[in-house]
Amino acid sequence: MSISNFRQELREIEGVSRVAELADGLLLIDGSETLLVVYGESQQAGHHSDDRLEVIEEEFDAADYLLISIEGAVLLLEGSINNFDVSYLPAYLGGVELDGIQSAVSSLITGTLEREQLQMDYLSEDERYSVMELFEQVLAANLTTYYTPREVASLVANWVTAGDRTSVLDAACGSGELLTAAIDAIDEPTYSMGVDQNGLACAITETRVRERGITDWQIRTDNFFSMLDEVSTDPQRSLDQHPTSDEERNSLPEAGFDCVVAHPPEGRGLRENEDRNNSNMRSHSRIEHQFVNAACQLLADSGRGCFVLPSHAVRNLRERVLPDGVVLKRLVKLPEITFPIVGVEPVIACVERTSGESKIGILNVTSFDNLDRVCGAVHSIAAAKTVDNVDAVSVHSDISTTTLRTLLDAPGAAPFFTGNLPTLEDVTERIARGMATGHNRGFYFDEEQCADSGIDDRFFTPVIKSIPEENPITSEHIDYYLFDLREFIEENNLDARNIDEVLTALEPIDANAAEHVEERIAPAVRERHGLNGVLPRSISITNPDLVTGATTSEVAWYQVEVDADEVLYDTRVVGISCEETPSPDALQTLLNTPLYQRLNKAQLPNFDADYVQVQIQPLRHLPVFIQQLSKETLDRLNALSPYSSQESRETARTIILEGVDSPYRPAVSETYDAVSPLSTLAGYETQIEQLQAALDQVAEMEDLDTHLVDEEMISRLEETFRSAELFTSRERLVAELLAVYSEGRYWSFMGGTASQFEGMLQDYVESTGGRVDERETEEGNTRLEYRYRSADWKPLRLKVLLDDFFSGELLEVMQSVREQRNEIAHGRLLEDPELNADIILLSFFVFTYALLTEYNEYLGAEDASR
């Protein structure tokens, strides 16, 4: 429902005499009752909070009710500014749409509204006696930002409660979605507990839990980590050893919880009101990791945990976050549109306290259609094959985290990653590390200085600064030893720029190393305000140092000259220490094929900016089937390089598949498909015809009956901008635009989208060999112009660009879109913004895939997965 339709439907409610907009997102409704209605998404609410707070303060005493819509709940306040009651509306608990608010207003006016009054005890004293204090908390409430949709709660509860379970803890309960779903899924729940710092959220959760008739339960408005200080975090230790009140004595089951769930806040560093001395808070730099670690410590034997996390939180989850005895069982990637916050890639991490060996189930859920079968797929990975909207695979528990994250996007690639094929590390003795170290002498030692320093050898890494022209490069060519704290910093989760933190951690480990940091490195760092910290300074990678691994035996290094425009790497030097077979040249040939180029981009989209570990080191877990390929096969692949045409890429694919033994051939083929970019407009002819018809009807001012936009279209656009290399720089911006469209803010959407057409074509020009520059005109002005290959310079205008890159019917359609886009860009639009937004979104959809087709033709892309 659009906002204009929402207001009109409010006016049509029987008994409503007037609907007035007092501020953005704040309505006054007069009739038999006087209502103030606050609506809007959480980001909108926060942006306009000052305006609305001021108006609410002026109007509330004269109104009978204040109806607040936030993401997660509808609240009803009645009374005066300092003496009021708060209720929530059970029928509207969940994602709140405008039609739900309209229905709530109608039910309130007709006297049929169902409400549940909240206990004020959960609120702070200021919140209990001031509507304004409470409203400020509403805008910042956890249930606003971290509301968990019912489908996600059902998925979590279904897995975590399976088996004979009776107790459940929600460590960040918010308004209780996960906790109540888990309680409902347990046959005979005996004890439940929810903890959250937001009193309003706890009040809602308390009401919902109480309705379920559990005899033993507790909801606490508290800091979860401070609460743990009151009781033992060891689930095997009796709470009777801690003399507390009766209420506190029962705050945790003696043997731990059967089920632990949480959708914790996310972010880096401690929140300002949390205890900085608490060990749980010190151990992990990310807030969500702190919650997972602490909550898992409360699991009983065979207890299960489920945590809703951002996808980047998967990193280090097994290695550093999960406590001993707790293993990762499932990773479930949810649709990105699950949450209203732009840019979140949500993942459910399912864990269990067990001593048995375990595989990990990786699932990619594209929608919540047929939720029961989706839940079944989480329990049985094999069942996912029968569910259209779930891709899944079971992998070994020791698989690398880098590969895990790739599989979340492309489970179809799993046979390649998890088969019996060796990894690059398996077929080499050692892999080189390239690093631009600069010339800070505090980091360099010769062999004699290393011995005299007394510093442990673990903190020295050999450096070869002058690459000899002939192979092999041996340990005799080592020039210096680098004082290298990178692994120590990473292992201890330290901030390399915080000298004092590093010294505190280093002193008990190696006093000589700490002394060297204090005397030779710290003064320079402090003088530069900690810009580079205790890690070597990075410089331009024209001639990077070749930094080796620790040398425990004679090491042979091979220099491979590469062209960074044609292969995987960002430098001119690749060092590999190889066994006699395979040869480094054979490995290099294979790693430069189109398949490995794509795998590399899928796994390693960004290199570390502080100290660039380049070359093959990051790919050490990448499977290679070099031993499957003959010299003849490798020669044929090498002859095709640099794969600059469609024919050469398709031929390379055929050669590789022919060269791989039959047991691996299907796996390699699936891997190709899993990492291929989108490539064609095939299948979008209907949308092109639909767009042409829509443009014709709008031009003739006719009513448009065609349904132009659906959720599948939006999802496909989002997936395209995540997957296609051409759109890397626009991924987040387009995601935000689509979120704005979904919120019904059509004017903002049209204005934002209009600016993308020219920008995307500019990206295309620059990505395919053209140039875009500010150039001076004959009149002495400057303007953006582009030059494509050998053509003359032309003004960077959408019409000129379209003429250059499109033709036929598609050009005609896009020129019509351009005319409408110009109207929007110049503010001369339109009678029906919702209809025109639909047309612009449909045109953006067609334009995106048309441009991607041109781009993939330039790349010579093979047949792709979409």
C-alpha positions in Angstrom: 0.0 0.0 0.0 1.3 3.4 -0.9 1.4 6.2 1.7 -1.2 8.2 -0.3 -3.6 5.2 -0.4 -2.9 4.6 3.3 -4.1 8.1 4.2 -7.1 7.9 2.0 -8.2 4.6 3.5 -7.9 6.1 7.0 -10.2 8.9 5.9 -12.8 6.3 4.7 -13.0 4.6 8.1 -16.5 5.2 9.6 -16.3 7.7 12.4 -13.1 9.5 11.1 -13.8 13.1 10.4 -10.2 14.3 9.7 -6.7 13.0 8.9 -4.0 15.6 9.2 -0.2 15.2 8.7 1.5 17.0 11.6 5.0 15.9 10.7 6.7 13.4 8.5 5.4 10.1 9.6 3.0 11.5 12.2 -0.8 11.8 11.7 -3.6 13.2 13.8 -6.9 11.4 13.3 -10.1 13.0 14.6 -13.4 11.3 15.1 -15.1 9.6 18.0 -11.6 9.3 19.4 -8.5 11.5 18.8 -5.4 9.5 17.8 -1.8 10.4 17.1 -0.4 7.8 14.7 3.3 7.3 14.3 4.4 5.2 11.4 7.5 4.6 9.2 10.5 2.3 8.9 13.1 2.4 11.7 15.6 4.4 9.7 13.0 6.9 8.8 11.8 7.2 12.4 15.2 7.9 13.7 15.9 10.5 11.0 12.7 12.5 11.8 12.6 11.8 15.5 13.3 15.4 16.7 10.4 16.8 14.6 8.0 14.2 15.8 9.0 14.3 19.4 8.3 18.0 19.5 4.9 17.7 17.9 4.0 14.7 20.1 4.9 16.6 23.2 2.5 19.4 22.1 -0.4 17.2 21.0 -0.4 14.1 23.3 -2.4 15.5 26.3 -5.2 16.5 23.9 -5.3 13.1 22.2 -7.0 10.0 23.6 -4.4 7.6 22.2 -0.9 7.5 20.8 -0.5 4.6 18.3 3.2 3.8 17.5 4.1 1.6 14.6 7.7 0.3 14.6 9.3 -2.6 12.9 8.3 -5.4 15.1 5.2 -4.2 17.0 2.3 -1.7 17.3 2.2 0.0 20.7 -0.8 1.9 22.2 -0.3 4.6 24.8 -3.2 6.2 26.6 -3.3 8.8 29.4 -1.4 12.0 29.9 2.2 12.9 29.1 3.3 11.9 32.6 0.7 9.3 33.6 -0.1 6.7 31.0 -0.5 3.0 30.2 1.3 1.1 27.5 -0.2 -1.9 25.6 0.9 -3.8 22.6 -1.4 -5.3 20.0 -0.9 -9.0 19.5 -2.6 -9.1 16.1 0.0 -6.7 14.8 3.2 -8.1 16.4 5.6 -8.7 13.6 6.6 -6.8 10.5 4.1 -3.9 10.4 2.8 -2.8 7.0 0.6 0.2 6.3 -2.5 -1.8 5.8 -2.0 -3.4 9.3 -1.8 0.1 10.8 -5.0 1.1 9.0 -6.7 -2.0 10.3 -5.5 -1.3 13.9 -6.9 2.3 13.7 -10.2 0.9 12.4 -10.4 -1.7 15.2 -9.6 1.0 17.8 -12.3 3.4 16.6 -14.9 0.6 16.5 -13.9 -0.7 19.9 -12.9 -4.2 18.8 -9.1 -3.8 19.2 -7.4 -6.6 21.1 -4.6 -5.3 23.4 -2.3 -6.6 26.1 -1.3 -4.1 28.7 2.4 -4.2 29.6 3.9 -4.3 33.0 5.6 -0.9 33.7 8.1 -2.6 36.1 10.3 -3.4 33.1 10.7 0.2 32.2 13.2 2.6 33.8 11.7 5.2 36.2 12.1 8.0 33.5 10.3 5.9 31.0 7.4 5.1 33.3 6.6 8.7 33.9 7.4 10.4 30.6 6.0 9.6 27.2 8.9 11.5 25.6 11.5 9.4 27.4 9.7 6.2 26.4 9.3 7.3 22.8 13.0 8.0 22.5 13.6 4.4 23.7 11.0 3.2 21.1 13.1 4.7 18.3 16.2 3.0 19.6 14.6 -0.2 20.8 16.2 -3.5 19.9 12.9 -4.7 18.5 13.1 -1.8 16.0 16.5 -2.8 14.7 16.8 -6.5 15.4 13.2 -7.7 15.0 13.2 -11.3 13.9 10.5 -12.3 11.3 8.2 -15.2 12.2 9.6 -17.4 9.4 13.1 -17.1 10.8 11.9 -17.7 14.3 10.1 -20.8 13.2 13.2 -22.1 11.3 15.3 -21.6 14.4 12.8 -23.1 16.8 12.2 -26.1 14.6 15.9 -27.1 14.6 17.0 -26.1 18.1 14.1 -27.8 19.9 14.3 -31.1 18.1 14.5 -34.1 20.4 13.7 -34.3 24.1 14.1 -30.7 25.3 12.5 -28.8 28.1 14.4 -25.6 28.8 15.3 -22.6 26.6 17.3 -19.4 27.0 17.2 -16.3 24.7 20.3 -14.3 25.4 19.0 -11.2 23.5 15.3 -11.7 23.5 14.0 -8.4 22.1 10.3 -8.6 21.8 10.4 -12.4 22.2 10.0 -13.8 18.7 12.7 -16.5 19.1 11.9 -17.3 22.7 8.2 -17.8 22.2 8.7 -19.8 19.0 11.0 -22.1 20.8 8.6 -22.5 23.8 5.8 -23.3 21.3 7.9 -25.9 19.6 8.7 -27.8 22.9 6.2 -30.5 23.9 6.4 -29.8 27.6 8.5 -26.8 28.4 9.6 -26.6 32.0 11.7 -23.5 32.1 12.4 -20.5 29.9 14.4 -17.3 30.3 14.8 -14.2 28.3 17.3 -11.4 28.8 17.5 -8.0 27.1 18.7 -4.5 28.0 15.6 -2.8 26.6 12.8 -2.7 29.1 10.1 -2.1 26.6 11.1 -5.2 24.6 11.2 -7.3 27.9 7.7 -6.1 28.8 6.3 -7.3 25.5 8.2 -10.6 25.9 7.0 -11.1 29.5 3.3 -10.7 28.3 3.8 -13.2 25.5 5.5 -15.8 27.7 3.0 -15.4 30.5 0.2 -16.2 28.0 1.8 -19.6 27.3 1.2 -20.9 30.8 4.7 -22.0 31.7 5.1 -22.5 35.5 8.8 -21.6 35.7 10.1 -18.7 33.6 11.9 -15.4 34.0 12.4 -12.3 31.9 15.2 -10.0 32.9 15.9 -6.4 31.9 19.7 -6.7 32.3 23.0 -6.8 30.5 23.5 -10.4 29.6 27.2 -10.4 30.5 26.6 -8.7 33.8 24.0 -11.3 34.6 26.5 -14.0 34.0 28.7 -12.6 36.7 26.0 -13.4 39.2 25.8 -17.1 38.4 28.3 -19.7 37.2 28.9 -19.9 33.5 29.9 -23.5 33.9 26.8 -25.5 33.3 28.2 -28.5 35.2 28.7 -26.5 38.4 26.0 -26.4 41.0 24.5 -23.0 41.5 24.1 -23.8 45.2 27.8 -22.9 45.5 26.8 -19.3 44.9 24.9 -17.9 47.9 22.2 -15.7 46.3 18.5 -15.0 46.8 15.9 -17.7 45.9 15.0 -15.9 42.7 18.6 -15.7 41.6 19.3 -19.3 42.7 16.8 -20.5 40.1 18.0 -18.1 37.3 19.8 -20.9 35.5 19.2 -24.7 35.3 21.8 -26.6 37.2 22.9 -28.7 34.2 22.6 -25.9 31.6 19.9 -25.2 29.0 18.7 -27.7 26.5 18.2 -24.8 23.9 19.9 -21.5 23.6 18.9 -18.9 21.0 19.7 -15.3 20.2 19.5 -12.7 17.5 22.2 -10.5 19.0 23.1 -7.0 18.1 26.1 -6.7 15.8 29.1 -4.4 15.6 32.7 -4.0 16.5 34.0 -3.1 20.0 32.2 -2.9 23.4 29.0 -1.1 23.8 29.5 1.9 26.1 27.3 0.5 28.9 28.9 -2.9 29.1 31.4 -4.1 31.6 34.9 -3.8 30.1 36.4 -6.1 32.7 34.1 -9.0 31.9 36.2 -11.8 30.3 33.5 -12.6 27.8 33.7 -9.0 26.5 37.5 -9.0 26.4 37.9 -12.3 24.4 36.1 -11.3 21.2 36.1 -7.9 19.4 32.7 -8.3 17.8 29.6 -8.0 19.9 27.7 -10.9 18.2 30.7 -13.2 18.9 30.6 -12.2 22.5 27.0 -13.3 22.7 27.5 -16.6 20.9 30.5 -17.5 23.1 28.8 -16.7 26.4 25.5 -18.3 25.5 27.1 -21.5 24.3 28.8 -21.9 27.7 25.3 -22.3 29.1 24.4 -25.3 26.9 23.7 -28.6 28.6 25.2 -31.8 27.3 23.7 -32.4 23.9 22.2 -29.0 24.1 21.5 -27.1 20.9 22.0 -23.4 20.0 20.8 -21.2 17.2 22.1 -17.7 16.4 20.9 -15.3 13.8 24.1 -13.5 12.6 25.4 -11.4 9.7 27.3 -13.5 7.2 30.7 -11.9 8.0 30.3 -13.3 11.6 31.0 -16.8 10.2 34.7 -15.9 10.1 36.5 -17.3 13.2 33.2 -18.8 14.5 34.6 -22.3 14.8 38.2 -21.4 15.5 37.9 -18.7 18.1 34.2 -18.2 19.2 32.6 -21.5 20.0 33.9 -22.9 23.3 35.4 -26.4 23.6 32.8 -29.1 23.2 30.5 -27.0 21.1 30.5 -27.7 17.3 29.0 -26.1 14.3 26.2 -28.3 12.8 24.5 -26.0 10.2 24.9 -22.7 8.4 21.7 -21.5 6.8 21.9 -18.4 4.5 18.6 -16.6 4.5 17.2 -14.3 1.8 18.8 -10.8 2.0 15.4 -9.2 2.1 14.6 -11.0 5.3 15.6 -7.9 7.3 14.8 -4.2 6.6 18.4 -3.1 7.2 20.1 -2.6 3.9 23.2 -4.6 3.3 22.6 -7.4 5.9 23.3 -10.9 4.6 21.7 -13.0 7.4 22.9 -16.4 8.4 21.6 -18.9 11.0 24.4 -20.7 12.8 23.2 -23.9 14.4 25.5 -25.5 17.1 25.4 -28.4 19.5 27.4 -29.5 22.6 28.7 -32.9 21.6 31.9 -34.9 21.6 31.2 -36.7 18.4 32.6 -36.0 15.0 30.3 -34.0 12.9 29.8 -32.7 9.3 28.4 -29.3 8.6 25.3 -28.7 6.6 25.4 -25.7 4.3 22.0 -24.3 3.1 21.1 -21.4 0.9 17.4 -20.5 1.3 16.1 -18.2 -1.4 12.6 -17.8 0.0 10.3 -18.9 2.8 7.8 -20.6 0.5 6.8 -24.0 1.9 8.4 -23.3 5.3 7.7 -26.8 6.6 9.8 -28.4 3.8 12.5 -25.8 4.4 12.7 -26.8 8.0 12.9 -30.4 6.9 15.9 -29.6 4.7 17.7 -28.1 7.7 17.3 -31.3 9.6 18.1 -33.5 6.6 20.5 -32.1 4.0 19.5 -34.8 1.6 15.9 -33.6 1.7 16.9 -30.3 0.2 17.1 -31.8 -3.2 13.3 -32.0 -3.2 12.8 -28.4 -2.1 12.9 -25.8 -5.0 13.9 -22.8 -2.9 16.8 -24.5 -1.0 20.2 -25.5 -2.1 22.3 -27.6 0.3 25.3 -29.7 0.8 27.0 -31.6 3.7 30.8 -30.9 4.1 33.6 -32.1 6.3 33.9 -30.2 9.6 37.5 -29.3 8.9 36.8 -27.4 5.7 38.3 -23.9 5.5 36.2 -20.9 6.5 36.9 -19.2 3.2 35.3 -22.2 1.4 32.4 -22.3 3.8 31.5 -18.7 2.9 31.8 -19.5 -0.8 29.5 -22.5 -0.3 26.8 -20.3 1.4 26.5 -18.5 -2.0 27.0 -21.5 -4.2 26.3 -24.9 -2.6 26.4 -26.4 -6.0 30.2 -26.0 -6.0 30.6 -28.3 -3.0 31.4 -31.5 -4.9 34.5 -29.7 -6.2 35.5 -28.3 -2.8 34.8 -31.4 -0.7 35.8 -34.3 -3.0 39.1 -36.2 -2.9 40.9 -33.6 -5.1 44.1 -32.3 -3.4 44.4 -28.6 -2.4 47.2 -26.4 -3.6 48.8 -26.8 -0.2 48.7 -30.6 -0.6 50.7 -30.5 -3.8 53.3 -28.0 -2.7 55.8 -28.1 0.1 55.4 -24.4 0.8 53.7 -21.4 -0.7 55.3 -18.0 -0.8 53.9 -14.8 0.7 54.4 -11.5 -1.0 54.3 -8.4 1.2 55.3 -4.8 0.7 57.3 -4.1 3.8 58.8 -0.7 3.2 62.2 0.4 4.6 61.6 0.9 8.4 64.7 -0.5 9.9 63.0 -1.4 13.1 61.5 -4.4 11.3 64.7 -5.7 9.7 67.4 -8.0 11.3 70.3 -9.8 9.7 71.1 -13.3 10.8 73.6 -12.2 13.5 71.2 -9.6 14.9 68.5 -12.3 15.1 70.7 -14.4 17.3 71.9 -11.5 19.5 68.3 -10.2 20.0 67.1 -13.2 22.1 63.7 -12.8 20.4 62.0 -16.1 19.7 62.4 -17.4 16.1 58.6 -17.4 15.7 58.6 -13.6 15.4 61.0 -13.6 12.5 60.1 -14.2 8.8 62.7 -14.5 6.1 62.7 -11.8 3.4 64.1 -11.9 -0.1 64.4 -8.3 -1.4 66.4 -8.9 -4.5 64.8 -11.5 -6.8 67.6 -13.2 -8.8 67.0 -13.6 -12.5 67.5 -17.4 -12.6 65.6 -20.2 -10.9 65.5 -21.7 -8.5 65.6 -19.1 -5.7 67.0 -20.7 -2.6 67.4 -19.9 1.1 70.9 -18.5 0.2 69.1 -15.5 -1.3 67.5 -14.5 2.0 68.5 -10.8 2.6 66.9 -10.0 6.0 64.6 -11.4 8.7 61.4 -9.4 9.2 60.3 -8.8 12.8 56.8 -10.0 12.1 53.9 -9.9 14.6 51.1 -10.5 12.2 50.1 -14.0 13.3 50.5 -13.0 17.0 48.2 -10.0 16.5 45.6 -12.2 14.7 45.8 -15.1 17.2 45.2 -12.7 20.2 42.6 -10.6 18.4 44.7 -7.4 19.1 44.5 -4.0 17.5 47.9 -3.5 15.8 47.6 0.2 16.2 47.2 0.0 19.9 50.8 -0.2 21.1 50.0 -0.5 24.8 47.5 -3.4 24.1 50.2 -5.2 22.1 52.9 -4.7 24.7 50.6 -6.0 27.5 49.9 -9.2 25.5 53.5 -9.6 24.3 55.5 -9.0 27.6 54.6 -12.4 29.3 55.2 -14.3 26.0 58.6 -12.8 25.0 60.1 -10.0 27.0 62.8 -9.3 24.4 60.3 -8.9 21.7 58.3 -6.5 23.9 61.4 -4.5 24.6 62.2 -4.2 20.9 58.7 -2.9 20.2 58.9 -0.4 23.1 62.4 0.9 22.1 62.5 0.7 18.2 58.9 0.7 17.0 56.6 2.4 19.6 58.2 5.9 19.4 57.8 6.2 15.6 54.2 4.8 15.9 53.2 7.2 18.6 54.7 10.1 16.7 52.5 9.2 13.8 49.5 8.8 16.1 49.4 5.1 15.7 48.7 5.1 12.0 50.6 1.9 11.1 51.0 0.2 14.5 53.4 -2.7 15.0 53.0 -4.1 11.5 55.4 -3.2 8.7 54.4 -0.2 6.6 52.9 -1.1 3.2 54.2 0.6 0.1 53.4 0.4 -3.6 53.6 -3.2 -4.9 55.8 -2.6 -7.9 58.7 -4.6 -6.4 57.3 -6.3 -3.3 59.5 -8.2 -0.9 59.1 -11.9 -1.2 58.4 -12.9 2.4 58.8 -16.6 2.9 57.3 -18.9 5.5 59.5 -20.2 8.4 62.3 -22.1 6.8 62.9 -25.5 8.5 64.6 -27.1 5.5 66.1 -26.1 2.2 63.6 -24.1 0.2 63.5 -23.7 -3.5 61.6 -20.6 -4.8 60.4 -20.2 -8.4 59.8 -16.8 -10.0 56.8 -16.7 -12.4 56.3 -13.5 -14.4 52.6 -12.8 -14.8 50.4 -10.0 -16.3 48.0 -8.7 -13.7 45.4 -7.8 -16.3 45.1 -11.4 -17.4 45.5 -13.6 -14.3 44.6 -13.9 -10.7 47.2 -11.8 -9.0 47.8 -8.2 -8.3 51.7 -8.2 -8.6 54.4 -9.3 -11.0 55.9 -12.0 -8.8 54.5 -15.3 -7.8 56.6 -17.6 -5.6 55.8 -21.3 -5.2 57.9 -23.9 -3.4 57.0 -27.1 -5.2 57.8 -30.7 -5.1 59.4 -32.2 -8.1 56.0 -32.8 -9.6 53.9 -30.9 -10.5 56.0 -28.1 -11.9 55.3 -24.5 -10.9 54.7 -23.7 -14.6 51.9 -26.4 -14.7 50.3 -25.0 -11.6 50.5 -21.5 -13.0 48.9 -22.5 -16.2 46.0 -24.1 -14.3 45.5 -21.3 -11.9 45.2 -18.8 -14.7 42.4 -20.6 -16.5 38.9 -19.0 -16.5 37.7 -21.5 -13.9 40.2 -20.5 -11.3 39.9 -16.8 -12.1 36.3 -17.0 -11.2 36.8 -19.2 -8.1 39.4 -16.6 -6.9 37.0 -13.8 -7.4 34.2 -15.7 -5.6 36.4 -16.6 -2.6 38.7 -13.6 -2.3 36.9 -10.4 -3.4 39.2 -8.2 -1.3 42.8 -8.3 -0.2 43.9 -6.9 3.1 44.8 -3.2 2.7 47.3 -2.9 5.6 49.7 -5.6 4.6 48.9 -7.2 1.3 49.4 -10.9 1.3 49.3 -11.6 -2.3 50.4 -14.5 -4.6 49.1 -17.9 -4.0 49.1 -17.9 -0.2 45.4 -17.0 0.2 44.5 -19.9 -2.2 46.1 -22.6 -0.2 42.8 -24.4 0.5 41.7 -24.1 -3.1 41.4 -27.6 -4.6 43.5 -28.3 -7.7 43.2 -31.3 -10.1 46.6 -30.7 -11.6 47.5 -34.4 -11.2 44.5 -35.2 -13.4 45.8 -33.2 -16.3 48.4 -34.4 -18.8 51.2 -32.2 -20.3 49.3 -32.1 -23.6 46.2 -30.8 -21.8 48.2 -28.1 -20.1 49.9 -27.1 -23.3 46.5 -26.7 -25.0 45.3 -24.5 -22.1 48.5 -22.4 -22.1 48.0 -21.8 -25.9 44.6 -20.3 -25.3 45.8 -17.7 -22.7 44.8 -14.9 -22.1 41.2 -16.2 -22.9 40.2 -12.9 -24.4 37.4 -14.3 -26.6 34.2 -16.3 -26.0 35.6 -19.1 -28.1 38.8 -19.4 -26.1 36.9 -19.5 -22.8 34.5 -22.2 -24.0 37.4 -24.2 -25.4 39.2 -24.0 -22.1 36.2 -25.3 -20.3 36.0 -28.3 -22.7 39.7 -29.0 -22.4 39.5 -29.1 -18.6 36.5 -31.3 -18.5 38.0 -33.7 -21.0 41.3 -33.8 -19.0 39.6 -34.6 -15.7 38.8 -38.2 -14.8 35.2 -39.1 -15.0 34.6 -39.3 -11.2 35.4 -35.6 -10.9 34.0 -34.3 -14.2 30.5 -33.6 -12.9 31.9 -31.8 -9.9 34.1 -29.6 -11.9 31.2 -28.8 -14.3 28.9 -27.9 -11.4 31.7 -25.6 -10.0 31.8 -23.8 -13.3 28.1 -23.2 -13.2 28.2 -22.2 -9.6 30.6 -19.3 -10.1 29.6 -18.2 -13.6 28.2 -14.6 -13.9 24.8 -13.8 -15.3 25.1 -13.5 -19.0 22.1 -13.1 -21.3 18.7 -11.4 -21.7 17.2 -14.8 -22.7 13.9 -15.1 -20.8 13.3 -11.4 -20.4 11.5 -10.8 -23.7 8.2 -10.6 -21.8 9.5 -7.8 -19.6 10.7 -5.8 -22.7 7.3 -6.1 -24.4 5.6 -5.2 -21.1 7.8 -2.1 -20.7 7.1 -1.0 -24.2 3.3 -1.4 -23.6 3.6 0.5 -20.3 5.5 3.4 -21.9 2.9 3.6 -24.8 0.0 3.7 -22.4 1.5 6.3 -20.2 2.2 8.5 -23.2 -1.4 8.2 -24.2 -2.6 8.8 -20.6 -4.4 5.5 -20.5 -5.0 3.5 -17.3 -2.4 0.8 -17.0 -3.7 -2.6 -15.8 -0.5 -4.6 -16.2 1.1 -5.8 -13.0 4.7 -4.6 -13.7 6.7 -5.5 -10.6 6.9 -8.4 -8.3 9.2 -9.7 -5.5 11.0 -12.1 -7.8 12.1 -9.2 -10.0 13.5 -7.3 -7.0 15.2 -10.4 -5.7 16.7 -11.1 -9.2 18.1 -7.5 -9.4 19.6 -7.8 -5.9 21.3 -11.1 -6.9 22.6 -9.7 -10.1 24.2 -6.7 -8.4 25.8 -9.1 -5.9 27.1 -11.5 -8.6 28.2 -9.5 -11.5 31.7 -8.0 -11.4 30.6 -4.9 -13.5 28.2 -3.8 -10.7 30.6 -4.2 -7.7 30.7 -0.5 -6.9 26.9 -0.1 -7.1 25.8 -3.1 -5.1 25.0 -1.3 -1.8 23.5 1.8 -3.5 21.1 -0.3 -5.6 20.2 -2.4 -2.5 19.3 0.9 -0.8 17.2 2.0 -3.7 15.3 -1.2 -3.8 14.6 -0.9 -0.1 13.3 2.7 -0.6 11.0 1.4 -3.3 9.7 -1.4 -1.0 9.0 1.3 1.6 6.7 3.1 -0.9 9.0 6.2 -1.0 8.5 6.5 -4.8 9.8 10.0 -5.4 13.1 9.2 -3.7 13.3 5.9 -5.6 12.8 7.6 -9.0 15.3 10.3 -8.3 17.9 7.9 -7.1 17.4 5.4 -10.0 17.5 8.1 -12.6 21.1 8.9 -11.6 22.1 5.2 -12.1 21.4 4.9 -15.8 24.3 7.2 -16.9 26.6 5.9 -14.1 26.2 2.2 -15.1 27.0 3.0 -18.7 30.0 5.0 -17.5 31.2 2.0 -15.5 30.7 -0.1 -18.6 32.8 2.2 -20.7 35.7 2.3 -18.2 35.5 -1.5 -17.6 35.7 -2.4 -21.3 38.7 -0.3 -22.4 37.2 3.2 -22.7 38.1 6.4 -20.9 36.0 9.0 -19.1 37.6 12.4 -18.4 36.8 16.0 -17.6 37.5 17.8 -20.9 37.5 21.4 -21.9 35.0 22.5 -24.6 35.5 25.0 -27.3 33.7 27.5 -25.2 36.2 27.1 -22.4 33.9 25.1 -20.1 34.6 21.6 -18.8 32.3 18.6 -19.2 32.5 14.8 -18.8 33.3 13.1 -22.1 34.1 9.5 -23.0 36.2 7.8 -25.6 35.5 4.3 -26.5 38.4 2.4 -28.1 39.6 4.4 -31.2 36.5 6.6 -31.5 36.4 10.3 -31.0 35.6 11.9 -27.7 31.9 12.3 -27.1 29.8 14.0 -24.3 28.9 11.6 -21.5 25.1 11.8 -22.1 22.6 9.0 -21.8 21.3 9.4 -25.3 24.7 9.3 -26.9 25.7 6.3 -24.7 22.5 4.4 -25.6 23.1 5.0 -29.3 26.6 3.6 -29.0 25.8 0.4 -27.2 22.2 -0.6 -28.0 20.3 -1.2 -31.2 17.0 -2.4 -32.6 13.8 -2.6 -30.5 15.8 -2.4 -27.3 17.3 0.9 -28.3 13.8 2.3 -29.1 12.5 1.2 -25.7 15.5 2.6 -23.8 15.3 5.9 -25.6 11.6 6.2 -24.4 12.8 5.3 -20.9 15.5 8.0 -21.2 12.9 10.6 -22.0 10.9 9.7 -18.9 14.1 9.5 -16.8 15.0 13.0 -17.9 11.5 14.2 -16.7 12.2 12.7 -13.3 15.7 14.1 -13.1 14.4 17.6 -13.8 11.5 17.3 -11.4 8.8 17.4 -14.0 6.8 14.4 -13.0 4.2 12.9 -12.6 0.5 12.4 -11.9 0.9 8.9 -10.4 4.3 8.4 -8.7 3.6 4.8 -7.8 2.8 3.8 -11.4 5.8 5.7 -12.7 8.1 4.1 -10.1 6.9 0.7 -11.3 7.8 1.7 -14.9 11.2 3.0 -13.8 11.9 -0.2 -11.8 10.9 -2.4 -14.8 13.0 -0.3 -17.1 15.9 -0.5 -14.7 15.5 -4.3 -14.6 15.6 -4.5 -18.5 18.4 -2.0 -18.7 20.5 -3.9 -16.2 20.3 -7.2 -18.0 20.8 -5.6 -21.4 23.9 -3.9 -20.2 25.1 -7.1 -18.6 24.7 -8.9 -21.9 26.9 -6.3 -23.6 29.5 -6.6 -20.9 29.6 -10.4 -21.0 29.9 -10.4 -24.8 32.9 -8.1 -24.3 34.3 -10.6 -21.8 33.5 -13.5 -24.1 31.5 -15.1 -21.2 30.4 -18.7 -21.6 26.8 -19.9 -21.1 25.9 -19.0 -17.5 23.5 -20.1 -14.8 20.8 -17.5 -15.5 
